[in-house]
Amino acid sequence: MSGGVLPDLRELSDEVNRNFEAIVLGGARAKQGMPSFAKRLSPADLAAIQAYLAEQRAAERAGGAEDGASKN
């Protein structure tokens, strides 16, 4: 998990997940300090990042479920 000023991307809201392309490639949050990465990332790169984040979320949840089960 992120302990600083950067968000933990495994915990993105549904809204951010739906708008991920507009945010990352389109610069939809440029005014909040998140520039467009369209010159550096392709749509395929973005899809790979989203897939990785989904895998990390699933692993985090599975690990948390195992941790909870071992405490009982």
C-alpha positions as semicolon CSV with decimal commas, in nm:
position;residue;x (nm);y (nm);z (nm)
1;M;0,000;0,000;0,000
2;S;0,102;0,355;-0,056
3;G;0,217;0,534;0,256
4;G;0,285;0,871;0,099
5;V;0,117;1,126;-0,121
6;L;0,077;0,892;-0,417
7;P;-0,243;0,689;-0,437
8;D;-0,239;0,311;-0,412
9;L;-0,347;0,222;-0,765
10;R;-0,478;-0,115;-0,649
11;E;-0,755;0,075;-0,471
12;L;-0,893;0,285;-0,755
13;S;-1,263;0,363;-0,743
14;D;-1,498;0,222;-1,006
15;E;-1,529;0,572;-1,152
16;V;-1,152;0,606;-1,194
17;N;-1,130;0,259;-1,346
18;R;-1,402;0,352;-1,599
19;N;-1,219;0,677;-1,684
20;F;-0,864;0,538;-1,666
21;E;-0,789;0,597;-2,035
22;A;-0,919;0,956;-2,024
23;I;-0,712;1,022;-1,712
24;V;-0,386;0,855;-1,816
25;L;-0,383;0,914;-2,191
26;G;-0,625;1,203;-2,224
27;G;-0,501;1,421;-1,939
28;A;-0,848;1,450;-1,781
29;R;-0,685;1,528;-1,445
30;A;-0,413;1,759;-1,569
31;K;-0,543;2,042;-1,349
32;Q;-0,498;1,814;-1,044
33;G;-0,137;1,739;-1,141
34;M;-0,181;1,418;-1,345
35;P;-0,046;1,489;-1,692
36;S;-0,132;1,297;-2,007
37;F;0,100;1,007;-2,084
38;A;-0,025;0,972;-2,443
39;K;0,320;1,044;-2,588
40;R;0,478;0,771;-2,375
41;L;0,210;0,501;-2,348
42;S;0,005;0,328;-2,616
43;P;-0,350;0,204;-2,563
44;A;-0,198;-0,148;-2,543
45;D;0,038;-0,029;-2,269
46;L;-0,259;0,116;-2,082
47;A;-0,451;-0,212;-2,113
48;A;-0,149;-0,400;-1,977
49;I;-0,126;-0,160;-1,681
50;Q;-0,495;-0,202;-1,606
51;A;-0,462;-0,582;-1,625
52;Y;-0,164;-0,571;-1,389
53;L;-0,351;-0,353;-1,140
54;A;-0,651;-0,589;-1,153
55;E;-0,421;-0,885;-1,082
56;Q;-0,263;-0,699;-0,791
57;R;-0,608;-0,611;-0,649
58;A;-0,714;-0,975;-0,673
59;A;-0,392;-1,095;-0,507
60;E;-0,431;-0,837;-0,230
61;R;-0,788;-0,946;-0,166
62;A;-0,696;-1,316;-0,173
63;G;-0,408;-1,251;0,067
64;G;-0,633;-1,052;0,296
65;A;-0,890;-1,331;0,297
66;E;-0,619;-1,583;0,386
67;D;-0,487;-1,355;0,661
68;G;-0,836;-1,316;0,804
69;A;-0,893;-1,691;0,796
70;S;-0,569;-1,765;0,979
71;K;-0,658;-1,524;1,261
72;N;-0,979;-1,711;1,351
